[in-house]
Amino acid sequence: DVRVVLVKLADRLHNMRTLGYMPEHKQRRIARETMDIFAPLANRLGIWQIKWELEDLSFRYLNPEAYRTIAKSLDERRADREEYVENIAEILRTELEKNGVHNAVITARPKHIYSIYRKMKRKDLPLEQIYDVRALRVILEKEAQCYLVLGIVHRVWRPIPGEFDDYVAAPKDNFYRSLHTAVLDKRGKTLEVQIRTWEMHEDAEYGI
């Protein structure tokens, strides 16, 4: 019964949020179990809201030094990043309006420390070159608009080869759907853009 799994996930999330009160050896054991079993389970059920928080909380206890380094770096650059994303969003909003897309909601995509760390390791890149650090999310009413917006994004900024994924035409195993692309802005900075409908967004955040 999937409802039992949801209760277990909620219980584990609460445990992880209060893990700081436990002895260090218990913190590491529970964090490892969470990273190995509970976070992948949340991912399998498509519950991004729970998955990313379980991962970040586990990472904080399993690799505190790397966690602090990335968190500090993100925090130090927050103001610059927010200003940059705001300016970029305004450019995209203007282009969408010109092309008849009037209902788009454009926001900064949340930054999750463990996913940034994993990408740094996988691609052997420093934090400055990870696309997720500067990221936009575009949410629309209809699926057809997603591809229209993708075309506009690629017309405004140069797409980076090998960094486009179409999870709308080919959803992930957990039914996640979204268009992902990474582009270079006019100054040569990397930017990741996620494009999805409200229905896709709801499915991605809350899953089953």
C-alpha positions as CSV (number, residue, x, y, z in Angstrom):
1,D,0.0,0.0,0.0
2,V,1.7,3.2,-1.2
3,R,0.1,5.2,1.6
4,V,2.4,3.3,4.1
5,V,5.4,4.4,2.0
6,L,4.3,8.0,2.1
7,V,3.9,7.9,5.9
8,K,7.4,6.3,6.2
9,L,8.9,9.0,4.0
10,A,7.2,11.8,6.0
11,D,8.5,10.2,9.2
12,R,12.0,9.9,7.9
13,L,12.0,13.5,6.7
14,H,11.0,14.6,10.2
15,N,13.8,12.5,11.7
16,M,16.3,14.0,9.4
17,R,15.2,17.6,10.2
18,T,15.9,16.8,13.9
19,L,19.0,14.7,13.4
20,G,21.3,17.4,15.0
21,Y,20.2,16.3,18.5
22,M,21.6,12.7,18.1
23,P,25.2,11.4,18.7
24,E,27.5,11.7,15.7
25,H,27.7,7.9,14.9
26,K,23.9,7.8,14.8
27,Q,23.7,10.8,12.6
28,R,26.0,9.2,10.0
29,R,24.2,5.8,10.1
30,I,20.8,7.3,9.7
31,A,22.0,9.8,7.0
32,R,23.6,6.9,5.1
33,E,20.4,4.8,5.3
34,T,18.4,7.9,4.1
35,M,20.7,8.5,1.2
36,D,20.8,4.9,0.1
37,I,17.1,3.9,0.6
38,F,14.7,6.7,1.4
39,A,15.8,9.4,-1.0
40,P,15.9,7.0,-4.0
41,L,12.4,5.7,-2.9
42,A,11.1,9.3,-3.0
43,N,12.7,9.8,-6.4
44,R,11.1,6.5,-7.6
45,L,7.7,7.9,-6.6
46,G,8.4,11.2,-8.3
47,I,8.2,13.2,-5.1
48,W,10.9,15.9,-5.7
49,Q,9.9,17.9,-2.7
50,I,10.9,15.1,-0.3
51,K,13.7,13.7,-2.4
52,W,15.8,16.9,-2.5
53,E,15.4,17.7,1.1
54,L,16.3,14.1,2.2
55,E,19.4,14.3,0.0
56,D,20.6,17.7,1.2
57,L,20.0,16.8,4.9
58,S,21.9,13.5,4.5
59,F,24.8,15.1,2.6
60,R,25.1,17.6,5.4
61,Y,26.0,14.8,7.8
62,L,27.9,12.5,5.4
63,N,30.2,15.1,4.0
64,P,29.9,18.2,6.2
65,E,33.0,19.9,4.7
66,A,31.8,19.8,1.1
67,Y,28.3,20.7,2.2
68,R,29.6,23.9,4.0
69,T,31.8,24.9,1.1
70,I,29.0,24.8,-1.5
71,A,26.5,26.3,0.9
72,K,28.8,29.2,1.7
73,S,29.7,29.8,-1.9
74,L,26.0,29.9,-2.9
75,D,25.2,32.2,-0.1
76,E,28.1,34.6,-0.9
77,R,26.9,34.9,-4.5
78,R,23.2,34.9,-3.8
79,A,22.6,38.7,-4.4
80,D,24.6,38.6,-7.7
81,R,22.8,35.4,-8.8
82,E,19.3,36.8,-8.0
83,E,20.0,40.0,-9.9
84,Y,21.4,38.1,-12.9
85,V,18.4,35.7,-13.0
86,E,15.9,38.6,-12.7
87,N,17.5,40.4,-15.7
88,I,17.6,37.2,-17.8
89,A,14.0,36.4,-16.9
90,E,13.0,39.9,-18.1
91,I,14.7,39.4,-21.4
92,L,13.0,36.1,-21.9
93,R,9.6,37.5,-20.8
94,T,9.9,40.2,-23.4
95,E,10.7,37.7,-26.1
96,L,7.8,35.4,-25.1
97,E,5.4,38.4,-25.2
98,K,6.6,39.3,-28.7
99,N,5.8,35.7,-29.8
100,G,2.3,35.6,-28.3
101,V,3.1,33.7,-25.1
102,H,1.4,35.8,-22.5
103,N,0.7,33.3,-19.7
104,A,4.3,32.1,-18.8
105,V,5.5,32.2,-15.2
106,I,9.2,32.5,-15.1
107,T,11.0,31.9,-11.8
108,A,14.5,31.1,-10.5
109,R,15.0,27.3,-10.2
110,P,15.8,26.3,-6.6
111,K,19.4,25.3,-5.9
112,H,20.0,22.0,-4.1
113,I,23.4,21.4,-2.6
114,Y,23.7,17.7,-3.1
115,S,22.6,17.8,-6.8
116,I,25.2,20.5,-7.4
117,Y,27.9,18.4,-5.7
118,R,27.0,15.3,-7.6
119,K,27.2,17.2,-10.9
120,M,30.6,18.7,-9.9
121,K,31.9,15.2,-9.3
122,R,30.3,13.6,-12.4
123,K,31.5,16.2,-14.8
124,D,34.7,17.1,-12.9
125,L,33.9,20.8,-12.9
126,P,34.3,23.6,-10.4
127,L,31.1,25.2,-8.9
128,E,31.4,28.2,-11.3
129,Q,30.8,25.9,-14.3
130,I,27.8,24.1,-13.1
131,Y,24.7,25.1,-15.1
132,D,22.2,24.6,-12.2
133,V,23.8,27.5,-10.2
134,R,22.1,29.9,-12.7
135,A,18.8,28.4,-13.7
136,L,15.3,29.5,-14.8
137,R,12.1,27.6,-14.8
138,V,9.3,28.5,-17.2
139,I,5.8,27.2,-16.4
140,L,3.1,27.2,-19.1
141,E,-0.5,26.2,-19.6
142,K,-0.2,23.9,-22.6
143,E,2.3,21.2,-23.7
144,A,2.6,22.7,-27.2
145,Q,3.8,26.0,-25.7
146,C,6.8,24.2,-24.1
147,Y,8.3,23.5,-27.5
148,L,7.5,27.0,-28.8
149,V,9.3,28.4,-25.7
150,L,12.2,26.1,-26.2
151,G,12.7,27.4,-29.8
152,I,12.6,31.0,-28.5
153,V,15.2,30.2,-25.8
154,H,17.5,28.7,-28.4
155,R,17.0,31.7,-30.7
156,V,17.8,34.2,-27.9
157,W,20.8,32.3,-26.5
158,R,23.1,29.7,-28.0
159,P,22.4,26.2,-26.9
160,I,25.2,24.1,-25.4
161,P,25.7,20.9,-27.4
162,G,24.8,17.7,-25.5
163,E,22.9,19.6,-22.8
164,F,19.3,19.2,-24.0
165,D,16.9,16.6,-22.6
166,D,13.3,16.1,-23.7
167,Y,11.6,14.4,-20.8
168,V,8.2,15.4,-22.3
169,A,8.4,13.1,-25.3
170,A,10.4,10.5,-23.3
171,P,9.4,10.8,-19.6
172,K,11.7,9.4,-16.9
173,D,10.8,6.1,-15.2
174,N,9.1,8.0,-12.3
175,F,6.9,9.9,-14.9
176,Y,8.9,13.1,-14.6
177,R,8.2,15.4,-17.6
178,S,10.0,18.6,-18.5
179,L,12.2,20.1,-21.2
180,H,15.8,20.8,-20.0
181,T,18.3,22.9,-21.9
182,A,21.5,24.8,-21.1
183,V,22.5,27.9,-23.1
184,L,25.3,30.5,-23.2
185,D,24.1,34.1,-22.7
186,K,25.5,37.1,-24.5
187,R,28.4,37.3,-22.0
188,G,29.3,33.7,-22.3
189,K,27.7,32.7,-18.9
190,T,26.0,29.3,-18.7
191,L,22.3,29.2,-17.9
192,E,20.0,26.2,-17.4
193,V,16.4,26.5,-18.4
194,Q,13.6,24.1,-17.5
195,I,10.3,24.3,-19.4
196,R,7.1,22.5,-18.2
197,T,3.3,22.9,-17.9
198,W,1.5,23.4,-14.5
199,E,0.4,19.8,-14.6
200,M,4.0,18.6,-15.2
201,H,5.2,20.9,-12.4
202,E,2.6,19.5,-9.9
203,D,3.6,15.9,-10.9
204,A,7.3,16.7,-10.5
205,E,7.0,18.3,-7.0
206,Y,4.5,15.9,-5.4
207,G,4.6,12.7,-7.5
208,I,2.4,9.9,-6.6
